[in-house]
Amino acid sequence: MLSEVEQRLRGRLPDGHIAFAALASQQALNAQARGDIRNALQLANQAVAIAEASVKAGRAGAFYLRTFLVRRSEIELQLGQQNDAAADAAQAVSQLQADAQPGTFSSYLVVPTWL
């Protein structure tokens, strides 16, 4: 199903569009569920790279980048890469905190106990 989506997106959207990051992230989740953790990490890396480039270029992507960082962090933990996992999770939390309005609450800012 994701292959069909990718074909449609490639015909309609420019390379680097945030939709391709979302697609790579979903593919990473699927690979992770199958137990293909190395491939999951490669796909998660693609998602983060596309989202970072989108944010840097001033396009949409900041909200998605946080999600992709957390997802990659979970994969890194499975691979025993605690430092990388902590760095990705900390970056996501930092971005969320920077955008949070003072005195407000957010369901996105629940910090993992291992951080």
Sequence and secondary structure as in RCSB ss.txt:
>XXXX:A:sequence
MLSEVEQRLRGRLPDGHIAFAALASQQALNAQARGDIRNALQLANQAVAIAEASVKAGRAGAFYLRTFLVRRSEI
ELQLGQQNDAAADAAQAVSQLQADAQPGTFSSYLVVPTWL
>XXXX:A:secstr
 HHHHHHHHHHHS TT HHHHHHHHHHHHHHHHHT HHHHHHHHHHHHHHHHHHHHTTSS HHHHHHHHHHHHHH
HHHTT HHHHHHHHHHHHHHHHHHS TT   GGG   TT 
